[in-house]
Amino acid sequence: MIWNIIYSMIVSITLELPNYIDNIKNIEEKYEVNYYAYLEIPTINFSEPLYQNSNLDTNIIFIKDSDLPTSKNANVIIAGHSGSQTVSHFKNLYKLKINDKITLEYDNWLYEYKIVKKYFIDKTGKAEIYKDSNKSTLALITCHGRNKQLVIISNLISKTKK
């Protein structure tokens, strides 16, 4: 008798699945979710999109006053949470080392950066970014424990059309 109940639930789910898939397609068509940049860090097996109108509670984000990579001598700043929660996208950032590579895809261009500096600052709500004003840089920022933030600075080494 128990087997019949389980069997009928499986049949029921199987019969409902095509309709469920059609509903997902309709939702995707109605609410297109497009990212506008993509960050990859091979050393720590990291690859995540950056979405427009997103926030730090759900994704990694460009900081409000950040330049975009297309700017001359850009200071691109991306922040993300660390820790052990599901939104802890930057939880392995501390493992990065000087000379590791980072790729940022933006506007059909691939920007490759090399890490040149890694430092910790007090967590105050503000971060001082040290960069060469004659170079394009990418800064990654995340929390490190309760009272510190980790800042990773990388310089642009190549830009290629995608």
Phi and psi in degrees as a GROMACS rama.xvg file:
@    title "Ramachandran Plot"
@    xaxis  label "Phi"
@    yaxis  label "Psi"
@TYPE xy
-62.4578  -41.3648  ILE-2
-58.0268  -40.9246  TRP-3
-62.345  -38.0042  ASN-4
-66.9366  -46.2844  ILE-5
-63.2557  -45.2176  ILE-6
-59.7971  -44.1243  TYR-7
-69.049  -30.8401  SER-8
-67.877  -40.316  MET-9
-63.8176  -45.4556  ILE-10
-60.7746  -43.1097  VAL-11
-61.1617  -46.1934  SER-12
-64.0006  -43.8616  ILE-13
-62.2411  -40.3686  THR-14
-69.4165  -30.9396  LEU-15
-80.9956  -20.3281  GLU-16
-57.242  -47.9708  LEU-17
-58.1826  -40.1282  PRO-18
-64.2623  -39.9385  ASN-19
-61.4559  -44.5964  TYR-20
-62.93  -42.8483  ILE-21
-60.1328  -40.3999  ASP-22
-63.39  -40.4015  ASN-23
-62.4301  -45.285  ILE-24
-59.2608  -42.9096  LYS-25
-63.1948  -41.3166  ASN-26
-64.9671  -44.4817  ILE-27
-61.8005  -39.9806  GLU-28
-67.9819  -37.5891  GLU-29
-73.6084  -39.4676  LYS-30
-119.454  76.3829  TYR-31
-63.0861  127.974  GLU-32
-109.188  107.305  VAL-33
-116.948  134.564  ASN-34
-90.4977  156.266  TYR-35
-116.892  -0.850331  TYR-36
-155.252  160.799  ALA-37
-142.496  126.932  TYR-38
-108.343  130.275  LEU-39
-129.97  135.092  GLU-40
-132.603  92.9068  ILE-41
-58.5221  -35.9008  PRO-42
-55.696  -34.8406  THR-43
-114.199  18.3858  ILE-44
52.9055  46.9836  ASN-45
-108.921  131.853  PHE-46
-153.792  119.858  SER-47
-144.604  142.098  GLU-48
-81.081  157.936  PRO-49
-112.432  124.732  LEU-50
-101.339  148.415  TYR-51
-70.3509  149.532  GLN-52
54.5529  35.8231  ASN-53
-100.944  176.659  SER-54
-141.257  165.901  ASN-55
-64.9007  -18.8299  LEU-56
-73.7032  -13.5944  ASP-57
-126.466  -25.3495  THR-58
-147.177  176.353  ASN-59
-79.6819  150.935  ILE-60
-141.836  155.045  ILE-61
-74.5259  132.155  PHE-62
-66.0599  147.166  ILE-63
-47.1951  -48.9366  LYS-64
-93.9371  14.5583  ASP-65
-69.7821  146.743  SER-66
-76.747  161.924  ASP-67
-92.9264  156.343  LEU-68
-61.8662  -18.7216  PRO-69
-74.5668  -14.7741  THR-70
-72.0776  148.939  SER-71
-69.9581  134.982  LYS-72
49.5889  45.4915  ASN-73
-61.9889  147.944  ALA-74
-118.485  84.3953  ASN-75
-82.9079  128.643  VAL-76
-127.213  122.789  ILE-77
-121.984  133.1  ILE-78
-119.378  152.903  ALA-79
-160.188  158.619  GLY-80
-77.8653  153.309  HIS-81
-121.965  179.27  SER-82
117.481  -147.608  GLY-83
-123.928  9.89913  SER-84
-85.2707  171.04  GLN-85
-67.095  -22.3466  THR-86
-94.2337  12.4951  VAL-87
-84.1236  64.1188  SER-88
-62.9489  -33.1704  HIS-89
-98.9938  27.1022  PHE-90
-63.1328  -23.6728  LYS-91
-105.979  10.5055  ASN-92
-58.9662  -33.0702  LEU-93
-61.3364  -19.7742  TYR-94
-78.0537  -11.8515  LYS-95
-68.5259  149.911  LEU-96
-126.828  162.478  LYS-97
-56.2641  138.938  ILE-98
81.6715  -5.03794  ASN-99
-64.9345  152.672  ASP-100
-102.934  147.636  LYS-101
-133.181  137.138  ILE-102
-119.043  134.262  THR-103
-122.231  120.324  LEU-104
-95.0468  126.529  GLU-105
-153.238  130.696  TYR-106
53.4807  44.6547  ASP-107
63.6158  24.6476  ASN-108
-125.656  146.743  TRP-109
-107.498  120.838  LEU-110
-106.079  120.457  TYR-111
-106.958  131.421  GLU-112
-121.112  154.094  TYR-113
-121.848  131.191  LYS-114
-68.137  128.884  ILE-115
-119.215  -16.3164  VAL-116
-153.902  144.697  LYS-117
-144.205  124.469  LYS-118
-152.692  163.841  TYR-119
-110.82  144.56  PHE-120
-131.234  160.88  ILE-121
-67.428  143.427  ASP-122
-82.5492  100.617  LYS-123
-123.243  -5.07063  THR-124
97.1499  -7.46695  GLY-125
-130.449  149.128  LYS-126
-132.502  132.702  ALA-127
-89.2427  124.55  GLU-128
-105.876  117.94  ILE-129
-94.191  119.122  TYR-130
-147.612  157.72  LYS-131
-80.0486  120.009  ASP-132
-68.3541  -9.45625  SER-133
-97.089  6.0945  ASN-134
-128.805  154.738  LYS-135
-85.6874  132.44  SER-136
-128.694  159.513  THR-137
-125.163  122.896  LEU-138
-110.481  132.473  ALA-139
-112.025  132.754  LEU-140
-129.545  135.956  ILE-141
-151.207  163.417  THR-142
-73.3603  152.595  CYS-143
-137.978  99.1393  HIS-144
74.8707  -162.085  GLY-145
-86.2613  -25.9966  ARG-146
-118.146  0.885664  ASN-147
-126.595  161.191  LYS-148
-128.734  144.206  GLN-149
-98.0666  132.355  LEU-150
-120.443  127.381  VAL-151
-114.497  124.35  ILE-152
-110.836  131.983  ILE-153
-133.526  146.331  SER-154
-101.863  144.722  ASN-155
-66.4463  128.945  LEU-156
-116.106  -20.0537  ILE-157
-159.613  155.369  SER-158
-140.258  121.462  LYS-159
-132.037  143.758  THR-160
-70.4707  136.153  LYS-161
